[in-house]
Amino acid sequence: MLSVRRAVLLGAALLPSRSLPGLVDEPHVALLVAAHDEAATIDRLLTTIEQLDWPRDRLHVVLVDDGSTDGTWEQMQAWARANEGTEAVRAGGRVGKARALNAALAAAPASAEVVVAVDADLRLAPDYLRRLVRAFHEPDVAAAAAFVTAANPDDTLVARYAALETWVHQLVTAAGKDRLALNPPTFAGSAYRRAALEEIGGFPPAHPGDDVGVSAALTRRGWRTCFVRAASADHVLARGVADYWRQHLRWGRNVFEAGRIGVHDGSAAGRPRRLELALAAVGYGDRIAFAGALALAATRRLSPAVPAAYAGLRALESVVAVAKAGHARRLPAHLAAAAVVLPLDVAASVAAAVTLRSRRPASWRSPARPR
């Protein structure tokens, strides 16, 4: 079923994207930035916020510090003092990303119709808001995810594979779901209709997967989410094995956990979206199934054609994603990285499932990144 889902989304991603209407007027936007120990990288985000093509009287920036100890809070305060329409707040100790974002949401002015939550390590394109906010012209849209690409796709073998994952997840999976109106998840730089976000109680603090959790909750309330390829940002990917392991352990748990958010409250979503939610909640489970299929094939209890077909489908996804990202000439390097790093990805998926089962806590920690 997961392979069929991948094939359907791949086919849909190859179709022309749905067009968005032009922006008639600029709504009041609240830009929320939650950070923990991001002193080394937050300046790159703040610089791009200054360069956004958006009326300053319709943009309010809220910087919230989640218990940083490295000077992040001091940087936030200094930037807020130097920029009108900005405030810096402290979350009150280390409370976690979701609670920090909720603190920022509470501090945002009531006039802000659209809320944009961005990670502290992003770098936004100047037209980021102008393209992203267009999605809210349609009244049933509650959230819009931007295209967050890789700033360092060729740094290391791990970074090459992480870039490939990023492109597949967004340019194939999210693009296909958007084309089929199956509600793609929100990512690190996404916009939300404030009324819809407040309807579900804000970002879910009981679950670490704030972005995918919000998407699931909005879908179950009958709202629509979309993916806006034209709205772009980038971030620095994990470069080493340890950073990649911690990051994917957290992501895997986030996806598994987010699938349970609001599940007992009923659903106003149509059957196709409910089915997609159920399949998406399996998260990285197809990696675990692939490992099992390889083991069965090695002991001759399953035809080798089964894991080979899955690997072929993933390779086809990779070709499409790399081409759509504009890196077709680097395809051999990214496929070679996939062949080497995929076992680490599979192992992280298994570990995520095990730690979720054991209820061990997952921390919000950014990988070590260069400036």
C-alpha positions in Angstrom: 0.0 0.0 0.0 2.8 2.4 0.8 4.5 1.7 -2.5 1.2 2.2 -4.4 0.8 5.5 -2.5 4.3 6.6 -3.6 3.6 5.7 -7.2 0.3 7.7 -7.2 1.9 10.7 -5.7 4.9 10.5 -8.1 2.5 10.5 -11.0 0.5 13.5 -9.6 3.8 15.4 -9.0 4.5 15.2 -12.7 1.3 17.0 -13.5 1.2 20.8 -13.9 0.9 22.6 -10.5 -2.4 24.1 -9.5 -2.3 27.9 -10.2 -2.9 30.4 -7.4 -4.7 33.7 -7.9 -2.8 37.0 -7.8 -2.5 38.9 -4.5 -5.2 41.5 -4.4 -4.2 43.1 -1.0 -1.7 42.3 1.7 -3.2 41.0 4.9 -1.6 41.7 8.3 1.0 39.0 8.9 2.6 37.9 12.2 6.0 36.2 11.6 6.8 33.9 14.6 10.4 32.7 15.2 11.1 30.3 18.1 14.7 29.4 18.8 16.8 27.5 21.3 20.6 28.0 21.2 20.6 29.4 17.6 23.2 32.2 18.2 25.4 30.9 15.4 22.7 30.9 12.7 19.8 33.2 13.6 21.4 36.3 12.1 21.0 34.8 8.6 17.2 34.6 9.1 16.9 38.1 10.6 18.8 39.5 7.7 16.4 38.0 5.2 13.4 39.2 7.3 14.7 42.7 6.8 14.7 42.2 3.1 11.1 40.8 2.7 9.0 42.4 0.1 6.0 43.1 2.3 4.6 46.4 3.7 6.2 47.1 7.1 2.9 48.4 8.6 1.4 44.9 7.8 4.2 42.8 9.3 4.7 42.1 12.9 7.7 39.9 14.0 7.7 38.0 17.3 10.9 36.4 18.4 10.6 33.9 21.3 13.5 32.4 23.1 13.1 28.9 24.4 15.6 28.8 27.3 18.8 29.6 25.3 22.1 29.8 27.0 24.4 30.8 24.1 23.4 34.5 23.5 20.4 33.9 21.3 18.2 36.0 23.7 20.6 38.9 23.6 20.6 38.8 19.8 16.8 38.8 19.7 16.6 41.7 22.0 19.1 43.8 20.0 17.4 43.1 16.7 13.9 43.8 18.2 15.2 47.2 19.5 16.5 48.1 16.0 13.5 47.0 14.0 10.1 48.6 14.3 7.1 46.2 14.6 9.2 43.6 16.3 9.1 42.2 19.9 11.3 39.7 21.7 9.8 37.5 24.4 11.0 34.7 26.6 9.1 31.5 26.9 9.9 31.0 30.6 12.6 28.4 30.6 12.9 25.4 28.2 9.3 24.7 27.3 9.7 23.1 23.8 9.1 24.4 20.3 5.3 24.1 20.3 4.8 26.0 23.6 7.3 28.6 22.5 5.4 29.1 19.2 2.1 29.4 21.2 3.8 32.1 23.4 4.7 33.9 20.2 1.1 33.5 18.9 -0.3 35.0 22.1 2.0 38.0 21.7 1.1 38.6 18.1 -1.4 41.5 17.5 -5.0 40.5 17.1 -5.1 42.2 13.7 -2.8 39.6 12.2 -4.9 37.4 10.0 -2.1 35.1 8.8 0.5 33.6 11.1 3.9 32.4 9.6 6.1 30.1 11.7 9.7 29.8 10.6 12.6 28.0 12.0 15.6 30.1 13.2 18.0 28.5 10.7 16.0 29.4 7.6 16.9 32.0 4.9 13.8 33.5 3.2 13.6 34.7 -0.4 12.5 38.3 -0.7 9.2 37.3 -2.3 8.6 34.5 0.2 5.6 36.1 1.9 4.1 37.6 -1.3 4.0 34.1 -2.9 3.0 32.1 0.2 0.1 34.3 1.4 -1.6 34.0 -2.1 -2.9 30.6 -1.0 -5.3 32.1 1.5 -7.3 33.7 -1.2 -9.3 30.4 -1.1 -11.4 30.4 2.0 -11.0 26.7 2.9 -7.2 26.9 3.0 -5.9 26.8 6.6 -2.2 26.3 6.0 0.3 26.8 3.2 3.8 25.2 3.2 6.7 26.8 1.3 9.5 25.0 -0.5 12.4 24.7 1.9 15.3 23.6 0.0 19.0 22.7 0.8 21.6 25.4 1.2 24.5 22.9 1.3 23.5 19.9 -0.9 27.1 19.0 -1.7 28.9 19.5 1.6 29.2 15.9 2.6 27.9 12.4 1.7 25.3 12.8 4.5 24.3 16.3 3.2 23.8 14.9 -0.3 21.4 12.3 1.0 19.6 14.7 3.2 19.2 17.1 0.3 17.8 14.2 -1.8 15.3 13.4 1.0 14.3 17.0 1.2 13.6 17.3 -2.5 11.7 14.0 -2.6 9.6 14.9 0.4 8.5 18.2 -1.0 8.8 18.2 -4.8 7.3 14.7 -5.1 5.3 13.8 -2.1 4.0 17.2 -1.0 3.6 18.4 -4.6 1.6 15.2 -5.5 -0.6 15.6 -2.4 -1.2 19.2 -3.3 -2.2 18.3 -6.9 -4.6 15.6 -5.6 -6.0 17.9 -2.8 -4.7 15.4 -0.2 -3.4 18.0 2.3 0.4 18.1 2.3 2.0 18.6 5.7 3.4 21.9 6.8 7.2 22.2 7.1 9.7 24.5 8.8 8.5 27.7 7.0 4.7 27.6 6.7 1.8 30.0 7.0 -1.5 29.5 8.8 -4.9 31.1 8.8 -5.0 32.4 12.3 -8.7 31.6 12.9 -8.1 28.0 11.8 -5.0 27.7 14.0 -6.8 29.0 17.1 -9.7 26.6 16.3 -7.5 23.7 17.0 -5.9 25.3 20.0 -2.7 26.4 18.4 0.4 24.3 18.1 0.0 20.9 19.9 2.3 21.1 22.9 1.7 17.5 23.9 3.5 16.3 20.8 6.9 17.2 19.5 5.8 17.2 15.8 4.4 20.7 15.8 4.2 21.1 12.0 2.9 17.7 10.9 0.7 17.6 14.0 -1.0 20.9 13.1 -1.5 19.6 9.5 -3.2 16.5 10.8 -5.4 18.4 13.3 -6.5 20.9 10.6 -7.3 18.1 8.2 -9.5 16.4 10.7 -11.4 19.7 11.2 -12.2 19.8 7.5 -9.7 22.5 6.5 -7.4 22.3 3.5 -3.6 22.6 3.4 -1.4 23.2 0.3 2.2 23.3 -0.9 3.4 26.5 -2.6 6.5 25.6 -4.7 7.1 29.2 -5.7 7.5 30.4 -2.1 11.1 29.5 -1.3 13.5 29.4 1.6 16.6 27.4 2.4 18.3 25.9 5.4 21.6 24.2 6.2 21.3 20.4 6.3 22.9 18.0 8.8 26.4 17.3 7.6 27.6 14.4 9.9 26.3 11.0 10.9 25.6 12.1 14.5 23.5 15.1 13.5 21.6 13.1 10.9 20.9 10.4 13.4 19.5 12.8 16.1 17.5 14.7 13.5 15.9 11.7 11.9 15.2 10.0 15.2 13.2 13.1 16.1 11.5 13.4 12.8 10.5 9.8 12.7 8.9 10.1 16.2 7.2 13.3 15.3 5.5 11.7 12.3 4.4 8.6 14.2 3.1 10.8 17.1 1.4 13.3 14.9 -0.7 10.6 13.3 -2.5 10.3 16.7 -3.3 14.0 17.2 -7.1 14.5 17.3 -7.8 11.0 16.2 -10.3 10.5 19.0 -12.2 13.7 18.2 -13.8 12.4 15.0 -13.0 13.8 11.6 -14.7 16.2 9.1 -12.2 15.2 6.4 -13.4 13.3 3.3 -12.5 9.6 2.9 -9.5 10.2 0.6 -7.9 12.6 3.1 -8.6 10.2 6.0 -6.9 7.4 4.1 -3.9 9.6 3.3 -3.7 10.6 7.0 -3.7 7.0 8.0 -0.9 6.1 5.5 1.1 9.2 6.3 0.9 8.4 10.0 2.9 5.2 9.3 5.7 7.8 8.7 9.0 6.2 8.0 7.5 2.7 8.3 8.2 1.8 4.7 11.9 1.9 5.6 11.2 -0.7 8.3 9.2 -2.8 5.9 12.0 -2.6 3.3 14.5 -3.8 5.9 12.2 -6.7 6.7 11.7 -7.5 3.0 15.5 -7.6 2.4 15.9 -10.0 5.3 13.2 -12.3 4.0 14.6 -12.1 0.5 18.1 -13.0 1.9 16.7 -16.1 3.5 14.7 -17.0 0.4 11.3 -16.6 2.1 10.4 -13.7 -0.2 11.1 -13.0 -3.9 14.0 -10.5 -4.3 11.7 -8.8 -6.8 9.7 -7.3 -3.9 12.5 -5.2 -2.3 13.9 -4.5 -5.8 10.7 -3.0 -7.0 10.5 -0.7 -4.0 14.2 0.3 -4.5 13.4 1.0 -8.1 10.4 3.2 -7.2 12.5 5.2 -4.7 15.2 5.6 -7.4 12.6 7.0 -9.8 11.3 9.4 -7.2 14.9 10.5 -6.7 15.4 11.2 -10.4 12.2 13.3 -10.6 13.0 15.2 -7.4 16.6 16.0 -8.4 15.5 17.2 -11.8 12.7 19.4 -10.4 15.2 20.9 -7.9 17.4 21.9 -10.8 20.3 19.6 -9.9 20.1 17.0 -12.7 23.8 17.2 -13.4 24.5 16.1 -9.8 22.1 13.1 -9.9 24.8 10.4 -9.9 26.4 11.9 -6.8 23.0 12.0 -4.9 22.1 8.5 -6.0 25.5 7.2 -4.8 25.0 9.0 -1.5 21.6 7.3 -1.2 23.1 3.8 -1.7 25.6 4.5 1.2 23.4 6.4 3.7 20.1 4.6 3.2 21.0 1.9 5.8 21.5 4.7 8.4 18.1 6.1 7.4 16.5 2.7 7.9 18.2 2.2 11.3 17.0 5.6 12.4 13.4 4.7 11.5 13.6 1.5 13.5 15.1 3.4 16.5 12.3 6.0 16.2 9.6 3.3 16.4 11.4 1.6 19.3 11.8 4.9 21.3 8.2 5.8 20.7 7.1 2.5 22.0 9.2 2.9 25.1 7.9 6.5 25.6 11.4 7.9 25.8 11.4 11.7 25.4 12.7 13.3 22.2 14.4 16.6 22.5 14.2 19.6 20.3 17.9 20.1 19.3 19.3 21.6 16.1 22.2 19.9 14.4 25.6 21.5 14.4 25.7 23.8 11.5 28.2 26.2 9.9 27.3 29.8 9.7 
